Amino acid sequence: MALSLSARLPSCSSSVFEKAHKLTTQPPILPFPSNLAACGCTLLPASMGVARRRRQVVGAVEEQHNQTSVLAPKQSPSYSSSKLVLVIGASGGVGQLVVASLLSRNIKTRLLLRDPSKAISLFGLQDENTLEVREGDTRNQNDLDPTIFDGVTHIICCTGTTAFPSKRWDGDNTPERVDWEGIRNLVLALPPTLERLVLVSSIGVTKYNVLPWSIMNLFGVLKFKKMGEDFVRSSVVPFTIIRAGRLTDGPYTSYDLNTLLKATAGKRRAVILSQGDKLVGEVSRLVVAEACIQALDLECTKRKIYEINSVEGDGPGSDPEKWRELFESAETN
Ligand SMILES: NC(=O)c1ccc[n+]([C@@H]2O[C@H](COP(=O)([O-])OP(=O)(O)OC[C@H]3O[C@@H](n4cnc5c(N)ncnc54)[C@H](OP(=O)(O)O)[C@@H]3O)[C@@H](O)[C@H]2O)c1
């Protein structure tokens, strides 16, 4: 059954989006470099314009889809127009790709953004029946009021901040506040009708006091992500947790030298997916975004935790059957 979003959310969504449009007199704050320097990450080039970055997001997603010859997402029977996916962390590296990919599949999407003006600069003007924008900060329980979740069937949460102190911690936006308190607030606010919460987490969360993870965890990022995970697991929420390796390829935060040099979003497509916390490696943001979207529809991924890496080679692209096989085989490896 198709949702009538305009009937449900007439004034709020449009006013926020209009506000966002009016506010967009300047490019959004360029994402601050992740302080994952220990993992080789370097600066985002400040000269990279908003339009260019947006073209890259959309282009990267289109490239991903073009590489999948079996089923174009729009024609895939597994994508239903009855979904309304709330994306939290949509202005981030993985989040941008998730949103672009949902839009390319004609899946109705709602964004929860601390700064709604970023929606226009990142995703352009969109029909509000397809893309809604709400303002909110997961640290504030009051921002997660029931209207945020009205009609929402699925949530993909890819919030995060830097592992080490940086400008992105301004206003106390620390790992403790975002990865622990923000996730706890979210879980406490979720409606019982939610069909799936997909949470992007990190490899190493179960080993935060063991080298080399303890270096990454100097300011607690892995510990607080684990606390967030544990709170999700202790709830009755139908969740899927995706523990990502070090993020590579494309947009546009935590931009790393590898990506700058190779300037490719197309090679690291072969997916390594398993359960537990054994992997040590990297994963393309495109692959993480695709895994999040594919997991939404797979019953076998409900209340499961996966870890994901990707390596050069052909991957599942956006083929639902290949992803199903990957998730199912992850049960045993
Ligand atoms: N970087 C890595 O190598 C790595 C490795 C493993 C896992 N991860 C994790 O993977 C996830 C995605 O990574 P990424 O690089 O795509 O993240 P990112 O670019 O740092 O984006 C983080 C997103 O979270 C949002 N956010 C931050 N604080 C928030 C708050 N208080 N309330 C609401 N939204 C908030 C940001 O919005 P604003 O625009 O408002 O700041 C942004 O949209 C993160 O959880 C990250 O920690 C990263």
The ligand as a MOL file (V3000), in Angstrom:
LIG
                    3D

  0  0  0     0  0            999 V3000
M  V30 BEGIN CTAB
M  V30 COUNTS 48 52 0 0 0
M  V30 BEGIN ATOM
M  V30 1 N 36.0930 6.2150 8.8510 0
M  V30 2 C 36.2980 4.9150 8.9410 0
M  V30 3 O 37.3000 4.3830 8.4490 0
M  V30 4 C 35.2740 4.0540 9.6390 0
M  V30 5 C 35.5600 2.7140 9.8350 0
M  V30 6 C 34.5650 1.8980 10.4140 0
M  V30 7 C 33.3380 2.4370 10.7680 0
M  V30 8 N 33.1140 3.7730 10.5990 0 CHG=1
M  V30 9 C 31.7910 4.2680 10.9740 0
M  V30 10 O 30.9530 4.1890 9.8400 0
M  V30 11 C 29.9120 5.1510 9.9690 0
M  V30 12 C 29.8410 5.9760 8.6960 0
M  V30 13 O 31.1010 6.6000 8.4940 0
M  V30 14 P 31.2240 7.8960 7.5690 0
M  V30 15 O 32.6460 8.1350 7.2920 0
M  V30 16 O 30.2370 7.8050 6.4850 0 CHG=-1
M  V30 17 O 30.6940 8.9890 8.6280 0
M  V30 18 P 30.8250 10.5510 8.5100 0
M  V30 19 O 31.1360 10.9690 7.1340 0
M  V30 20 O 31.7060 10.9760 9.6310 0
M  V30 21 O 29.3160 11.0430 8.7790 0
M  V30 22 C 28.7810 11.0420 10.0520 0
M  V30 23 C 27.3370 11.4650 9.9530 0
M  V30 24 O 26.7890 11.4960 11.2740 0
M  V30 25 C 26.1060 12.7200 11.4360 0
M  V30 26 N 26.1040 13.1200 12.8410 0
M  V30 27 C 27.1710 13.3450 13.6300 0
M  V30 28 N 26.7630 13.6850 14.8580 0
M  V30 29 C 25.4120 13.6730 14.8350 0
M  V30 30 C 24.4250 13.9570 15.7910 0
M  V30 31 N 24.7510 14.3120 17.0360 0
M  V30 32 N 23.1230 13.8530 15.4460 0
M  V30 33 C 22.7950 13.4960 14.1760 0
M  V30 34 N 23.6890 13.2190 13.2150 0
M  V30 35 C 24.9940 13.3220 13.5450 0
M  V30 36 C 26.9080 13.7080 10.6130 0
M  V30 37 O 26.1040 14.8330 10.3810 0
M  V30 38 P 26.6780 16.3430 10.3630 0
M  V30 39 O 26.7810 16.6540 8.9080 0
M  V30 40 O 25.6240 17.1100 11.0650 0
M  V30 41 O 27.9990 16.3370 11.0860 0
M  V30 42 C 27.1390 12.8690 9.3680 0
M  V30 43 O 25.9990 12.8750 8.5540 0
M  V30 44 C 30.2410 5.9650 11.2100 0
M  V30 45 O 29.5520 5.4360 12.3060 0
M  V30 46 C 31.7200 5.7060 11.3880 0
M  V30 47 O 32.1390 5.8890 12.7040 0
M  V30 48 C 34.0320 4.5840 10.0210 0
M  V30 END ATOM
M  V30 BEGIN BOND
M  V30 1 1 1 2
M  V30 2 2 2 3
M  V30 3 1 2 4
M  V30 4 1 4 5
M  V30 5 2 4 48
M  V30 6 2 5 6
M  V30 7 1 6 7
M  V30 8 2 7 8
M  V30 9 1 8 9
M  V30 10 1 8 48
M  V30 11 1 9 10
M  V30 12 1 9 46
M  V30 13 1 10 11
M  V30 14 1 11 12
M  V30 15 1 11 44
M  V30 16 1 12 13
M  V30 17 1 13 14
M  V30 18 2 14 15
M  V30 19 1 14 16
M  V30 20 1 14 17
M  V30 21 1 17 18
M  V30 22 2 18 19
M  V30 23 1 18 20
M  V30 24 1 18 21
M  V30 25 1 21 22
M  V30 26 1 22 23
M  V30 27 1 23 24
M  V30 28 1 23 42
M  V30 29 1 24 25
M  V30 30 1 25 26
M  V30 31 1 25 36
M  V30 32 1 26 27
M  V30 33 1 26 35
M  V30 34 2 27 28
M  V30 35 1 28 29
M  V30 36 1 29 30
M  V30 37 2 29 35
M  V30 38 1 30 31
M  V30 39 2 30 32
M  V30 40 1 32 33
M  V30 41 2 33 34
M  V30 42 1 34 35
M  V30 43 1 36 37
M  V30 44 1 36 42
M  V30 45 1 37 38
M  V30 46 2 38 39
M  V30 47 1 38 40
M  V30 48 1 38 41
M  V30 49 1 42 43
M  V30 50 1 44 45
M  V30 51 1 44 46
M  V30 52 1 46 47
M  V30 END BOND
M  V30 END CTAB
M  END
